[in-house]
Amino acid sequence: MIQNMPIDECPGGITSPQGFLAGARGCRIRRLTKDVAMIVSEVPAAAAAVFTQNKTQAAPITVSKSQLKKSPYCSAVIVNSGNANACTGERGLNDAWEMVRTTATALGIPEDQVVVSSTGVIGQYLPMERILPCIAALASEVTRDGGRDAAQAIMTTDTYAKEVAVTFSLGNSVVTIGAMAKGSGMIAPNMATMLGFVTTDAAISQPLLAKALHTANAKSFNRITVDGDMSTNDMVIILANGLAKNAPIAEHTEEYTLFVAALEYVLIKLAKMIARDGEGATKLIEINVIGGTTEDEAARVAGAVANSNLVKTAIHGRDANWGRIMAAVGYSGVDFDPEQVEIFFNDLPILGKNYAILLDEEKATQVLGEENIVITIHLNQGSWGARFWTCDLSKEYVHINASYRS
């Protein structure tokens, strides 16, 4: 049971809910690994998505937005890694649409029920002569056991596949939510900077599904950062096929509250995996801001600290430089009284009110040597709080990104 809620985490991922299949193939887009994944719902599923806010948007983002405007249902998602199909003009759009058409034909489903996604190097054309035959073959290979292969196929600089699944009861029905995500670099808030795919067998209307996703996304993928860079290809999509046969979830009910809580748990779990797997990272850092005037202001403070390269490099070097944290709080744009701020590393007090320095250097160094670190910032202005997740910034981050295209 999770956080005193009737939600249980279970093994698996994207194919854990009833009626979902997945698979992956290697199409030699960049490397000799699986790099094309397919997710299929055995019946049309209600679909909702959120997309990158970057003005430079990849072809698959344009196509998928168009698809979801045409139909509230989706039966398949086709994803490739290794090539973002971004900044590729008309040819890139044509290639994305061809991936949609090939998937629809291979599965025998309407074209408007296919969504496409890509991740990888920007500014290069897709090797369609290799991708299209892979898609055609993959359509007959998707299974209930293909979730892990799909999660591995969408990885770029990720060091491991990111999956999670939970179950919970709605009335007499057991509902499952499963998900997979990829992300390691180019991670910043304002729609994630990553790819996330979520499935559920819950019965819920498309408008309510969209509301639930936006609510959960705001407290998960929009609360992570690795390097402050927002990608061109970010998207999170959720499919709900109703095969759990629960009574359709209605707004303003306990069932809806539980569904959102379960979805939020799944997305936060994945978000923390992404932050911990940041390129070159050695630590997961949680920025916990409490005592804010509003939740939005607390989130702005947490985001400013999480995005500070000076804070992240100090944590990497086990340097308890609380002054960098105060500086980030100060430029967050939030009105507060600096003399009322308190700072803690895990449970260790670092700074008290009226700039009382409570720092014990030896103990702080020990805390900063741990793999999971919580920086708590008490503003003492109100009763609202918010959390962000990030990672330390190391020399390895520079090494990885200095040779990303090679």
C-alpha positions in Angstrom: 0.0 0.0 0.0 1.4 3.4 -1.0 1.5 6.4 1.4 -1.6 5.1 3.3 -3.6 5.0 0.1 -5.2 1.9 -1.3 -2.7 1.8 -4.2 -0.3 -1.1 -4.7 2.9 -1.0 -6.8 3.3 -4.1 -8.9 5.9 -5.5 -11.4 5.7 -4.4 -15.0 5.1 -1.3 -17.0 3.3 -0.3 -20.1 1.6 -3.6 -20.7 0.5 -4.2 -17.2 -3.1 -2.9 -17.7 -5.5 -5.2 -19.5 -5.6 -5.1 -23.3 -2.2 -3.5 -24.0 0.6 -5.0 -26.1 4.0 -3.7 -26.9 7.2 -4.7 -28.7 10.4 -3.4 -30.1 12.9 -3.9 -33.0 16.3 -2.8 -34.0 16.2 -0.7 -37.2 19.8 0.5 -37.1 18.8 4.2 -36.8 22.1 5.1 -34.9 23.3 2.0 -33.1 22.9 -1.8 -33.1 20.2 -1.8 -30.4 16.4 -1.9 -30.3 15.3 1.6 -31.4 11.7 1.4 -32.6 8.9 0.6 -30.1 5.2 0.1 -30.6 2.4 0.2 -28.0 -1.1 -1.2 -29.0 -4.4 -1.1 -27.3 -6.6 -4.1 -28.3 -9.6 -1.7 -28.3 -9.7 2.0 -29.1 -8.6 4.0 -26.0 -9.4 7.5 -24.8 -6.3 9.5 -25.2 -4.9 12.7 -23.8 -1.4 14.2 -24.0 0.8 17.2 -23.0 3.5 18.5 -25.3 6.7 20.5 -25.1 6.3 24.3 -24.9 9.5 24.8 -27.0 8.7 27.0 -30.1 10.9 24.7 -32.1 8.8 21.6 -32.2 9.7 18.3 -33.9 7.7 16.8 -36.8 6.2 14.0 -34.6 4.9 16.6 -32.1 3.1 18.5 -34.9 1.6 15.2 -36.3 0.6 13.8 -32.9 -1.1 17.1 -32.0 -3.0 17.0 -35.2 -4.0 13.3 -34.6 -5.4 14.0 -31.2 -7.5 16.9 -32.5 -9.0 14.6 -35.1 -10.0 11.8 -32.7 -10.4 11.4 -28.9 -9.2 7.8 -29.3 -5.9 6.2 -29.9 -5.1 2.5 -30.6 -1.4 2.6 -31.2 1.8 4.6 -30.5 4.9 4.3 -32.6 8.2 5.6 -31.2 11.8 5.7 -32.4 15.0 6.7 -30.6 18.3 7.8 -32.1 16.8 10.5 -34.3 14.5 13.3 -33.1 13.1 14.1 -36.6 13.3 17.7 -35.5 14.2 20.8 -37.7 13.7 18.5 -40.7 11.1 20.6 -42.6 8.6 19.2 -45.0 10.5 16.0 -45.4 10.4 15.4 -41.7 6.7 15.9 -41.6 6.1 13.6 -44.5 8.3 10.9 -42.7 6.3 11.3 -39.5 3.0 10.9 -41.4 4.4 7.9 -43.2 5.2 6.2 -39.9 1.6 6.8 -38.9 0.2 5.4 -42.1 2.5 2.3 -42.0 1.5 1.6 -38.4 -2.2 1.9 -39.2 -2.0 -0.3 -42.2 0.0 -3.0 -40.5 -2.4 -3.1 -37.5 -5.5 -2.7 -39.6 -6.7 0.4 -37.6 -7.8 3.9 -38.6 -5.0 6.3 -39.4 -6.4 8.9 -37.0 -5.9 6.4 -34.1 -2.1 6.4 -34.3 0.3 8.7 -32.5 4.0 9.1 -33.4 7.0 10.1 -31.2 10.7 10.4 -31.8 13.8 11.2 -29.7 17.5 11.6 -30.4 19.7 13.8 -32.6 18.2 17.0 -33.9 18.5 18.0 -37.6 19.0 14.7 -39.3 16.6 12.8 -41.5 15.1 9.4 -40.5 16.4 6.4 -42.4 12.9 5.5 -43.6 14.1 2.7 -45.8 14.9 0.8 -42.6 12.2 2.1 -40.3 9.1 1.3 -42.4 9.9 -2.4 -42.8 10.6 -2.6 -39.1 7.2 -1.1 -38.3 5.4 -3.5 -40.6 7.1 -6.5 -39.0 6.7 -5.2 -35.4 2.9 -5.0 -35.8 2.7 -8.8 -35.7 5.2 -9.2 -32.8 3.6 -7.0 -30.1 2.7 -9.0 -26.9 1.8 -8.6 -23.3 5.5 -9.5 -22.5 6.9 -6.8 -24.8 6.8 -3.9 -22.3 10.4 -4.1 -21.2 11.7 -4.3 -24.8 9.7 -1.2 -25.6 11.0 0.7 -22.5 14.6 -0.2 -23.6 14.0 0.8 -27.2 13.1 4.4 -26.4 16.3 5.1 -24.4 19.0 7.5 -25.7 21.6 8.4 -23.0 19.5 6.8 -20.3 21.4 4.2 -18.3 18.4 2.0 -17.6 14.8 1.4 -18.7 12.2 3.4 -16.6 9.0 1.5 -15.9 6.3 1.5 -13.1 2.9 0.0 -12.6 0.2 0.2 -9.8 -3.1 -1.4 -9.1 -6.1 -0.2 -7.1 -9.8 -0.9 -6.7 -12.7 1.1 -8.0 -15.9 -0.5 -6.8 -15.7 -4.2 -7.7 -13.1 -3.6 -10.4 -9.3 -3.7 -10.1 -7.7 -0.9 -12.2 -4.1 -0.8 -13.3 -1.9 2.1 -14.5 1.3 1.2 -16.3 4.0 3.5 -17.7 7.4 3.9 -19.2 9.5 7.0 -19.8 12.9 8.0 -21.1 14.9 11.0 -20.1 18.4 11.8 -19.0 19.6 15.0 -20.6 17.8 18.1 -21.9 15.6 18.0 -18.8 13.8 21.1 -17.7 10.3 22.0 -16.4 7.4 23.3 -18.5 6.4 20.0 -20.0 8.9 17.6 -18.9 11.7 17.5 -21.5 11.3 13.8 -21.9 9.0 11.1 -23.3 6.4 9.4 -21.2 3.8 6.8 -22.2 1.0 5.8 -19.8 -1.7 3.1 -20.1 -4.6 2.3 -18.0 -7.6 -0.1 -18.2 -9.8 2.4 -16.3 -13.0 3.6 -17.8 -12.9 7.4 -17.9 -14.0 10.0 -20.4 -11.4 11.7 -22.6 -12.0 15.2 -21.1 -11.7 13.9 -17.6 -8.6 11.9 -18.5 -7.0 15.0 -20.0 -7.8 16.9 -16.7 -6.2 14.1 -14.6 -3.1 14.1 -16.8 -2.6 17.8 -16.6 -3.0 17.7 -12.8 -0.6 14.9 -12.3 1.9 16.2 -14.8 2.1 19.6 -13.0 3.4 17.9 -9.9 5.7 15.4 -11.5 7.3 15.9 -14.9 7.0 19.6 -14.6 8.9 19.5 -11.4 12.2 18.0 -12.6 15.3 19.5 -14.1 18.8 18.2 -15.0 20.3 21.0 -17.1 17.6 23.6 -17.7 17.3 22.7 -21.4 13.9 22.2 -22.9 13.8 19.7 -25.8 11.9 19.9 -29.1 10.2 16.5 -28.8 8.8 16.3 -25.3 5.5 14.6 -24.9 3.5 12.5 -22.4 0.5 10.5 -23.6 -2.0 8.5 -21.6 -4.4 5.8 -23.1 -7.4 4.5 -21.2 -9.2 1.6 -22.8 -11.8 0.8 -20.1 -11.2 -2.9 -20.0 -11.2 -3.0 -16.2 -15.0 -2.5 -16.6 -15.3 -0.2 -13.7 -18.2 2.2 -13.6 -17.0 5.2 -15.6 -15.1 7.6 -13.3 -17.0 10.8 -12.6 -15.5 14.2 -11.6 -15.7 15.3 -8.0 -15.9 11.7 -6.7 -13.6 9.6 -4.4 -12.9 7.4 -7.5 -11.6 10.4 -9.4 -9.5 11.5 -6.5 -8.0 8.0 -6.2 -7.3 7.8 -9.9 -5.5 11.1 -9.9 -3.5 10.1 -6.8 -2.4 6.8 -8.5 -1.5 8.6 -11.7 0.4 11.2 -9.8 2.3 8.5 -7.9 3.3 6.8 -11.2 4.4 10.0 -12.9 6.4 11.2 -9.8 8.1 7.8 -9.6 9.2 8.1 -13.3 10.1 11.8 -12.8 12.5 10.9 -9.9 14.0 8.1 -12.0 14.7 10.6 -14.8 16.3 13.1 -12.4 18.4 10.4 -10.7 19.5 9.2 -14.2 20.6 12.7 -15.3 23.6 12.6 -17.6 26.7 12.1 -15.4 24.6 12.3 -12.2 25.7 10.7 -8.9 22.9 12.0 -6.7 19.2 12.6 -6.6 18.4 16.0 -5.1 14.9 16.9 -3.8 14.2 20.5 -3.2 11.4 20.7 -0.7 10.1 24.3 -0.2 7.7 24.8 2.7 6.1 27.8 4.3 5.2 29.5 1.1 2.4 32.0 0.5 1.0 29.9 -2.4 1.9 26.6 -4.0 2.9 28.4 -7.2 5.4 30.6 -5.3 6.8 27.6 -3.4 7.3 25.9 -6.8 9.0 28.9 -8.3 11.5 29.0 -5.4 12.1 25.2 -5.6 12.6 25.5 -9.4 15.1 28.3 -9.1 17.2 26.3 -6.6 16.9 23.1 -8.7 18.0 24.9 -11.8 21.0 26.5 -10.2 24.2 25.0 -11.7 26.1 26.5 -8.8 24.0 24.6 -6.3 24.2 21.4 -8.3 28.0 21.6 -8.7 28.4 22.4 -5.0 26.3 19.3 -4.0 28.5 17.2 -6.4 31.6 18.4 -4.6 30.0 17.9 -1.1 30.3 21.6 -0.5 27.6 22.9 2.0 27.5 26.3 0.3 24.1 27.5 1.6 24.8 30.9 0.2 24.2 29.6 -3.3 20.8 28.3 -2.2 19.9 31.7 -0.7 20.9 33.5 -3.9 18.7 31.2 -6.0 15.8 31.8 -3.6 16.4 35.5 -3.9 16.2 35.6 -7.8 13.2 33.3 -8.0 11.0 36.4 -8.3 9.0 35.5 -5.2 8.5 38.1 -2.5 9.7 36.8 0.9 11.7 37.9 4.0 15.2 36.5 3.7 15.8 36.8 7.4 12.9 34.3 8.0 14.4 31.6 5.8 15.6 28.3 7.3 17.6 25.6 5.4 18.1 22.0 6.1 20.1 19.2 4.4 18.1 16.1 5.1 17.3 16.6 8.8 20.5 18.6 9.4 19.9 22.3 10.2 22.2 24.6 8.1 20.7 28.0 8.4 18.3 29.4 11.0 16.2 32.6 11.1 18.0 35.9 11.1 20.9 34.3 9.2 21.9 32.1 12.2 24.6 29.8 10.8 24.0 26.4 12.2 26.3 24.6 9.8 28.3 21.7 11.1 30.8 21.2 8.2 31.7 17.6 9.1 28.1 16.4 9.4 27.1 18.4 6.3 29.8 16.7 4.3 28.6 13.3 5.4 25.0 14.1 4.4 26.1 15.4 1.0 28.0 12.2 0.4 24.7 10.3 0.3 23.0 9.4 -3.0 19.6 10.9 -2.0 19.6 14.4 -0.6 16.7 16.5 0.5 17.3 20.3 0.7 14.4 21.7 2.7 13.9 25.5 2.5 11.4 26.9 5.0 10.2 30.4 3.9 8.1 30.9 7.0 5.6 33.0 5.0 2.6 30.8 4.8 1.4 27.2 4.7 2.0 26.1 1.1 4.8 23.9 -0.2 6.2 22.3 -3.4 8.9 19.8 -4.4 11.3 19.7 -7.3 13.8 17.0 -8.2 17.1 17.4 -9.8 20.6 15.9 -9.7 24.2 17.0 -9.2 26.2 18.3 -12.1 29.5 16.5 -12.8 32.3 16.5 -15.3 30.8 13.5 -16.9 27.8 15.6 -18.0 30.2 17.7 -20.1 31.8 14.6 -21.5 28.5 13.0 -22.6 27.2 16.2 -24.3 30.5 17.0 -25.9 30.2 13.9 -28.1 26.4 13.3 -28.3 26.3 13.2 -32.1 29.3 10.9 -32.5 
